[in-house]
Amino acid sequence: MATTEAATEVVRMLTGGEWRASRSTRLQEICNPATGDLLARVPFCLPDEVEQAVAAAAAAFPAWRDTPVTQRVRVLFRYRELLNQREEELARFTTREHGKTLEEARASVRRGIEVVEFACGVPTLLMGESVEGVGRNIDTVSLRQPLGVCVGIPPFNFPAMVPLWMFPLAVACGNTFVLKPSEKVPLTASRLAALFIEAGLPPGVLNVVHGGAEVVDQLLDHPAVQAVSFVGSSAVAQHVYARAASQGKRVQAAGGAKNHLVVLPDADLELAGEAVIGSAFGCAGERCLAGSVVVAVGAIADPLVAELCRKAGRLVVGDGLLPTTQMGPVISPAHRRHVEEFIAIGCREGARLILDGRARSEREGCCLAPSIFDDVAPGSTLHREEIFGPVLSVIRVPDLAAALAVVNASPFGNAGSVFSNDAAAIREYCSRVEAGMVGVNVGVAAPMVFMPFAGWKGSFYGDLHTHGKDGVRFYTRQKVITARHPWSGHGAGGARQTSDRPWC
């Protein structure tokens, strides 16, 4: 393992506007998954350090809540400009600690910045409603007000984008925030926080702690925490939702996925093949919108499988910082072994391994070339379980009805796509598919930031989704005021109202 100049760095936590060293002796190495270079070490913060971060957020909340929304937004605009100026730097941070290609990292950072741009419009997004004259001289208005201390627990696969889904919008709405980045990729998130402080964010409005399950549970249980945003596996999402919601906290917990790409016989083969390859093997398959199952309908199956093998077999796998690389490594050697075990399971269960990425990868390290299985049985492990790596399964069916049956049998409902030129078939698919995000002739059905990231079934636990208007609703609560105005009652020549009942 090589060592970089920053290898002795221990990532700091942010508490009350100050970057502090943790006293914890439990440290985890952060390595570049493409090269094995040691980048830094991250501490698992002690309970009292987590308590200090929550306390700092709670102490900062009253003043930040009372800061006029126009002033809060000025900080967001300055933050946006800093992010734009450092966009390339943040992309390289992302590639170094996660491994995805620089092109993929740039795109993910840009999508994160778009959430900040959306948050800059929060004065309009926070507008309430009003009804004049609900009773004699009585009006009703609704307001949106912040919750208090909010917590964000993002995953490892998008070190910049997913944290930016969370804290900018929460802060714009008047909340304060405690961010617990993935212990696998804390460097980019820390850089994001540092830039927000540079933009003029007051001390304590954003705080950063590090650690694993123990830190997460402490945050979930803390009485000052009002809301929790989580993105990760479904098992952990269920845990986060159940534990926090049982204590009356608001929760949005995005879980895993098994996204199906249905290719109908009339589809454009070149377009579908390119889209499936990008969906299945982009970011090395480590994303919740990855298309991990192709449902090939009828006669298109043979030419489609041949096209997928041809394209996937030519992908150049390696260091994401190199311009020739088309697919980066998975996050760690342990995760590579995890993915390889799924490949072995697929072989044991009778699926045909028609492209074996293990044979085209170096024995050591984190790089793993794409693998494709054909004739995968519906309900098998390959079909049922989230692999979160560069493995694509092909299921063959005779018609659209059978394809929808396969798709809808999945316990997940994050996203799905259909490839076709048949308007009636497309409409049928979009109407019947049990997924919250649907693509038509696109491989990754990712919504823009002004729409919700709307997973269904086992892919999401909660009511209000991430970003879009759902995000604003999640980070605020409504207050309804029914008011008899002073000028309509006593004094100023007004007639006294004889009843307090608004309907009188």
N, C-alpha and C positions, 0 to 999 in steps of 0.2 A: 504493500500500500504506500503510495506516494503521500507526501505531506505538503500542503500549501503553506503560505506565509501566515494565513489566518488559523492554522490548525490548532494553535494553543488558545484560540478565542473560545470563551464560554458565553453563550448567548445570554443577554441580560433580560430582565423583566422590566416592564414599564409600570410604575406606580406613582400616582399623583403628579405626573409630569416629569418624573425623574427616572432615568435608566439605572437600575440597581443590580448588583450581583447577588444571585441567590446563595444562601448558605448551604444549600443541599450538596451532599457529596455523591449523590446518584446522578451520573452524567451519561448521556447517550451520544455516540458519535454520529455526525452528519457527514455523509460521504457522497461524492459525485458518483451516481450509479453507472455512468459510462466509463469512468477511468479508475474508480476506487480511491481517488484522492480524498484525503480527510480535509473537510472544509471548516468544521468547528465542532463544538460539543454543546449539547443543550441540557440544562438541569431539569430535574423533576422537582418543582417548587414545593417548599414545605407548607403545611397547613396554615401557619401564621402568616406566611407571605401571600398566600391566596386571600386570606382574610383581609390583609392590608389593601390589596388591590380592590376588593369589593367595597371596603370601607371608603377608599378614596373616590370610587365612582359614586357611592351614596352621598358623600359629602359635597361632591361637585354638582349633583343633580339640581338642587333648588335654584342656584344661580344660572345654570345653563337652561333650565326650563323657562326661567323668566327672561332670558335673553331674547329680544325680538327676533322673529323668524327671519327677517331681512338681514340682521346681523349674523345669524347662524349661517345663512346661505353665502354671505361674503367669504366666510372661512372655507366653505365648500368650493367656491369658485377659485380661490387661491390654491386649494388642494388639487383641483383639476389641472390647473396650469403646471404645478410641480410634477404631477404624474405624467403629463404630456412631455415635459422636458426630460424626464428620467425614464421614458417608456422603454427605450432600448436597454438601459441598465437593468430595469426590472425584468425584462424578458430574459436577459442573460443570467440573472439571479435564479429565475425559474428553471431554466435549462440545466444549470449547474447542479442544483440540489434535487430536481425531480427527474431530469433526463430527457424530457420531450424535446423534439426538434425546435430549433430557434424560431422557425416559421410558426409552429404551433404555439410556442410561448408568446410570441408577439401577438397572435390573434387572441389568446386568452387574456393577456394584459389589456388589450384594447376593449374587450368585452367588459372587463372590470371597470375601466375608466368610463364606459358608457353608463354604468350604474351611478357613478358619481355625477355625471351630467344629468341623469334623471333626477337624482336627489337635489340638484340645484333648482329644480322646479317645484320644490316642496311648498312654497307659499300658495301656489295654486292647488296642489294636491291635498293640502290640509283644509281647504275650504269646506265649511259645513253647509247646513241647509237651514231654511227659515220658512215659517208660515205666519203670515200676518192675520190677526183677527180670529184666532181659534176660539175665543170667547169675546165678550164685550170689552174692548180696550186691552185685550191680552194677546200677546204674540208668543210664539215658540221658536227657539233656535236650537240647532245642534252644533256642537263643537267637537273637534278632535284634539285630544290632549295627550302628552307623552305618558309612558308607563312608569319610568324610573330607571333602575339598573337593568340592563339587558346583557345577555351572554351570547357569544358566538363560538361555535366549535366546528371549524371547517375541516375538510379531509386533506389527504396528502396529494391528491392528483391534480389540484389546481391551486398552487401556493399563492397566487395573486388574485385570480378571478373570484373564487368563492369567498374569501374574506371581504372583498369589495362588494359582494352581494349583501353583506351583513351590516357592518358598522357605519358606513357613510349614510345610509338611509335612516338607520336608528338614531344617529346623532343629529341628522338634519331635522328629524321629528321632535327633537328636544330631549332625548334620552341620553344617559351616559352608558358606557360600554366596557365590558371585560372580554377580551379576546383570548382564547386558548388555541393557538395554532396547533396543527398536527406536529407531534414531536419528531416526525420524519423530515419535515420541511419548514422549520421555523424562521429561516433567514429572510425570505422574501416578505413574510408577514411583518417581521420586525422593521424591515425597511419601509413598508407601507405606513406603519405607525409613526416612524420617525419623520416622514414627509408630512404627515398630518399635523404633527407638533410644529414643524417648521412653517406650516401654513397659518399658524396662529391659534390652534385649538387650545382652549384653556386647560390648565393642569387638572387631571382626574377625569376628564370627559372620556378619554380613551385610555384603557389600561391593558397590559399584556402579561399573561402568566404562561408558564410552560409545564408540561407534565403529561401523565397518562390518565388511566381510568380513575385513580384516586382523586386527582384534581377535578376531573369532570364531575364526579359524584359530589364533591364538596360544593361546587358551583350550583349543581342541580338542587342541593338541599338548603342552600343559604337563604335565610328568610328575606334578605334585602333584594334578592334577584326576582324580577317580575316576569321575565320572558327569556326563552332560550331558542336560539337558531342552531340547527345541527344539520350537517350533511355527512353521510358515511354509509356504512353497511346497514342492511335492514335489521339485523339482530341488535346492533347498538342503537339504531333509531328507535326501535320498540322500547328498549331499556330507557333511553332518554325521555321519550314521550310518557311512558308509564310513571316513571319516578317523579318527573317534574310536574306533570299534569295532576297527579294525585295530591300535590301540595298547592294546587290552585294556580300554578304558573301557566302562562301562555306558552305554547310550544309549536314550532314548525320543525319537523324532523324528516328530512329527505333521506330515503334509504336506497337500497340496491335496485338492480334492474336486470331484465333479460329481454332486451329489445329485439323484436322480430321485424324483418324486412321481407315483405311479401312481393314477389315478382311474378306478374301475370304473363301469359303467353304473348300478348301483343306489346310488351314493354320494349323500349329502345335498349337493346342489349349492351351497347357501348356505354350509354349513360348509366344504366343500372349497374353494370360491372364496376365502373369507376366510383360511383357513389357507395356501393357496398364495401369496396376496398378501403375507401377513406373512412367510412363509418366503423368498420370492424377493426382496422389496424392503425387508425390515427391515435396518437398518444399511447401507442402500444396496447390499445384496447383498455387502458386504465381510465375509463370515464363512464359515467352513469348513462350517457346517451349513446354508447357504443352499440352498433348493430351486431349482436353476437349470434343470431340465428337467421338464416335465410330460408324462407318458405317458398320453394320453387313450385310453381303451378303448371302442371301439364307438360307440354312439349318443350318448354323453354329450359327445362332442368339441365339436360345434357350440354347444350351450348353455353349456358350460364356457368355451370361448374367448370367447364374448360376455360372460360374467360377469367374466372376468379383465380384459378390456379396459375394461369399465365401471368396475370398482373401481380398477384401476391408473391410468386416465386422470384420476381425481378426486384422487389423492394430491397433497398440498401439499408441494412440495420447497423447502427453504430452510435458514435458520439453525436448528440444533438447539436453541438456547436459547429460541426463540420458541414460545409455547404452541400456535400454529396449525400449526406444522410437523409433517408426518407422515413425512417422509423427509429425512434430512440429505444433505450433499454427499459425494462420494467424497474420498479423502484428499488429493489434489493435482491441479493442472492436468495434470501429466504422466500421472497415472493416468486422468483423464477422457479424454485423448487415446487412451490404451491401450484403454479400453472402446469408444470410438467407432470405433476401427479394427476391432474385432471385429464391430460392427454393419455396417460396410462390407463386411467379408468375408462375413457372412451373406447380404447382398444379392447379392453377386457369385456366391455358390454356389447361388443359386436359392431360398432360403427366403423366405417371404412376411412382410415387415415390416408387421404390422398395427397396431402402436402404436410410433411413432417418438419416443423421448424427446429426441432432439437438437432436434426442431422446437419443443419446449416448454421449452427451457432457454436461459438467457442465454448469449451467445456466449463470454464470458470467465468465468473462475472455475472452481470445482470442482463446482457443482451440475449434475446430469444426471438428468432425469426418467426414469421407467421405460420400457423398450422390450420389446415382445413379438413374437416370431417364431412363425408357424404353418407347418405342413408342413415341419418341419425333417427332413432326411434322417439316419437313423441312420448314425453314422460320420463325419458332416461335421464341419467345424471347430467350429461352434456346439455340436454334441453332444459332441465329444471333449475340447475344451480348457477349462480353468478360466478364466473371464473375470474373476471377482471384482468384479462390478459389477451394476447394476440392469438386467440383460438376462435375459429368460425365454424359453426355447425350448419349443415344443409339438411333440411327436411323436405321430402317430396310429397306433394298432394295432388289430387286430380282436379280440384276446382276451388273457387273462391270460398264457398261455404266451408269446405274442409280446412282451408287456410285459416279462416276466422276461428274455427273450432280449436285449432292448434294454438293460435295466438292467445285466445281468451282463456285457455286452460291454465295459463301461467299465473302463479300467485303474484307476479309483479305487474305493474301497469304504468311504467314510466313513459315510454315512447314507442312508436312504431311507424313504419312507412310502407307505402304501397307504390309500386312502379307499374304504370299502365298508361295507355292512351284512350281507354274506354271510360267515358264520363260516367256511365251508369255504374260500372264496377267501382270506380273511385268513390262515388257517392255512397254506395253500399258499404264499402270498407270504412270510410270516415264515420258513417253513422253507427256501425255495429262494433267497431274495434274498442276494446276495453283498455284504453290508454289515455293518459292526460295530455300528451303532446303527440301530434300526428303529422307526418310528412307525406307529401305527394310528389313523387319523383325527386325527392331529396333524401340523402342518407342519414343526416343528423337533424332531427326536428327540433332544433334549439330555438326557443322564442326570443325575440328581442326583449330588451330590459323593461320596456313599458308594458309587457304582457307577463302573466305569472308563469313560473316554472312549475308546471301543474301535474306532478305525478299522481297516479291513482294506486289503489289497492296496497300491496305490500311495499310499494315504492315511496309512500308518504304517510306520515302520521301527524294529524292536526287538521285544522280547517283553512287557515290562510297561508298561501304559498309564498315562496321567495320572490322578491322584486315585483315590479309592476304595482298597480294599485293595491293588490293583495299585501304587498310589503308595507305600504303606508298604513293600511288597516291593521296589520299585525303589530306594528310599533306604536300604535295609538289606541286610545279607547274613547268612546263617544260619551259626551255629556249633553243632556237635553235640558234646556232652561225654559220654563214657562213664566212669563213676566207680565205683571200689570205695571205699566210705566207710570212714574210719578206724575207726569203731566196729565194723565187721564183719570186720576182719582181725586184725592183731597187737594185743595188749594188751586191756585191759578184759575179759578173760575170753573173747575171741573166738577161734575156731579158725583156725589159719593155713590160708589157701587155697593149694593146691599148684600151681595153674596160673594164669598171667596171662590165659589165653584166656577171654573173657567167656562163651563157650558151655559152659564146663566146670562 
